[in-house]
């Protein structure tokens, strides 16, 4: 039986994964991700609001306005939040997630107190996850650790 002998060369080991997309693809995705996510969020909010009833013009308008606001705010969070210190970065994402979830839940017709309680619980979990992520992936100055 033949067996391959070990070699001293081998493949170079890199700690970073290769970037397979071009700079143009990254620039497009910085706009496309908030737009697509906003459209999904707007559809979801409009569907919650109509509660399985017929789709009306006001429902479509509500969905598109919700999608527009969500996409703009998400684009702003993705653009400016990484420039903040890691604690504030986590707080910005916490506020975004909590408000977005609370708004979606409030469109279902439940009481406002239930909506507030559940969105605060979701925001607390989001804060724990985001703070842990930013604390383990950034130094104290806010620079990413590679």
C-alpha positions as CSV (number, residue, x, y, z in Angstrom):
1,X,0.0,0.0,0.0
2,X,1.2,3.4,-0.9
3,X,0.8,6.3,1.4
4,X,1.6,10.0,0.8
5,X,4.6,11.2,2.5
6,X,4.3,14.4,4.6
7,X,5.7,17.5,3.1
8,X,7.1,20.5,4.8
9,X,5.5,23.1,2.6
10,X,1.7,22.8,2.5
11,X,-0.9,25.5,2.0
12,X,-0.3,28.8,3.7
13,X,-2.5,29.2,6.7
14,X,-4.5,32.4,6.9
15,X,-6.6,33.5,9.8
16,X,-9.0,35.4,7.5
17,X,-11.4,33.9,5.1
18,X,-10.9,35.0,1.5
19,X,-13.1,37.8,0.1
20,X,-14.7,36.3,-2.9
21,X,-16.9,39.3,-3.8
22,X,-15.7,42.4,-5.6
23,X,-15.9,45.9,-4.1
24,X,-18.8,46.6,-6.4
25,X,-20.8,43.7,-5.0
26,X,-20.1,44.9,-1.5
27,X,-21.3,48.4,-2.4
28,X,-24.5,47.0,-3.9
29,X,-25.2,44.8,-0.9
30,X,-24.9,47.8,1.5
31,X,-28.0,49.2,-0.2
32,X,-29.7,45.9,-1.2
33,X,-29.8,44.3,2.2
34,X,-31.7,47.2,3.9
35,X,-34.1,47.5,1.0
36,X,-34.9,43.8,0.8
37,X,-35.2,43.5,4.6
38,X,-37.4,46.6,4.7
39,X,-39.8,45.1,2.1
40,X,-40.1,41.9,4.1
41,X,-40.7,43.9,7.3
42,X,-43.3,46.1,5.6
43,X,-45.1,43.1,4.2
44,X,-45.1,41.5,7.6
45,X,-46.4,44.6,9.3
46,X,-49.2,45.0,6.7
47,X,-50.1,41.4,7.1
48,X,-50.3,41.7,10.9
49,X,-52.4,44.8,10.6
50,X,-55.1,43.3,8.2
51,X,-55.3,40.1,10.3
52,X,-56.0,37.9,7.4
53,X,-58.6,40.3,5.8
54,X,-58.6,41.6,2.3
55,X,-55.7,43.6,0.9
56,X,-56.7,47.2,0.5
57,X,-55.0,50.3,-0.9
58,X,-54.5,51.7,2.6
59,X,-52.9,48.4,3.6
60,X,-50.5,48.5,0.7
61,X,-49.6,52.1,1.5
62,X,-49.0,51.2,5.2
63,X,-46.8,48.3,4.1
64,X,-44.7,50.4,1.7
65,X,-44.3,53.3,4.2
66,X,-43.3,50.9,6.9
67,X,-40.8,49.3,4.6
68,X,-39.4,52.7,3.6
69,X,-38.9,53.8,7.2
70,X,-37.5,50.5,8.3
71,X,-35.0,50.4,5.4
72,X,-33.8,54.0,6.1
73,X,-33.3,53.4,9.8
74,X,-31.6,50.0,9.1
75,X,-29.3,51.7,6.6
76,X,-28.5,54.4,9.2
77,X,-27.8,51.8,11.9
78,X,-25.6,49.8,9.6
79,X,-23.7,52.9,8.6
80,X,-23.2,54.8,11.9
81,X,-23.4,52.3,14.7
82,X,-20.0,50.7,13.9
83,X,-18.4,54.0,14.5
84,X,-19.6,54.1,18.1
85,X,-17.9,52.5,21.1
86,X,-18.9,48.8,21.7
87,X,-21.3,49.6,24.5
88,X,-23.2,52.3,22.6
89,X,-23.0,50.1,19.5
90,X,-24.9,47.4,21.4
91,X,-27.4,49.9,22.8
92,X,-28.2,51.2,19.3
93,X,-28.8,47.7,18.0
94,X,-30.9,46.9,21.1
95,X,-33.1,49.9,20.6
96,X,-33.5,49.1,16.9
97,X,-34.4,45.4,17.5
98,X,-36.8,46.3,20.5
99,X,-38.6,49.0,18.6
100,X,-38.9,47.0,15.4
101,X,-40.3,44.0,17.3
102,X,-42.6,46.0,19.4
103,X,-44.1,47.8,16.4
104,X,-44.7,44.4,14.6
105,X,-46.2,43.0,17.7
106,X,-48.5,46.0,18.3
107,X,-49.9,45.6,14.8
108,X,-51.4,42.2,15.7
109,X,-54.0,43.8,17.9
110,X,-52.9,42.7,21.4
111,X,-52.8,45.2,24.2
112,X,-50.1,47.8,24.3
113,X,-48.9,46.6,27.7
114,X,-48.3,43.1,26.3
115,X,-46.5,44.6,23.3
116,X,-44.2,46.7,25.6
117,X,-43.5,43.8,27.9
118,X,-42.6,41.4,25.1
119,X,-40.5,44.0,23.2
120,X,-38.6,44.8,26.4
121,X,-37.8,41.1,26.8
122,X,-36.7,40.8,23.2
123,X,-34.6,44.0,23.6
124,X,-32.9,42.6,26.7
125,X,-31.9,39.4,24.9
126,X,-30.7,41.5,21.9
127,X,-28.6,43.6,24.3
128,X,-27.0,40.5,25.9
129,X,-26.2,39.0,22.5
130,X,-24.9,42.2,20.9
131,X,-22.8,43.3,23.8
132,X,-21.2,39.9,24.0
133,X,-20.5,39.9,20.2
134,X,-19.0,43.4,20.2
135,X,-17.1,42.8,23.5
136,X,-15.4,39.7,22.1
137,X,-14.8,41.1,18.6
138,X,-13.6,44.6,19.3
139,X,-11.0,46.2,21.5
140,X,-11.7,49.0,24.0
141,X,-11.2,51.7,21.3
142,X,-13.8,50.1,19.0
143,X,-11.4,48.5,16.5
144,X,-12.2,45.1,15.2
145,X,-10.0,42.3,16.3
146,X,-8.9,40.2,13.4
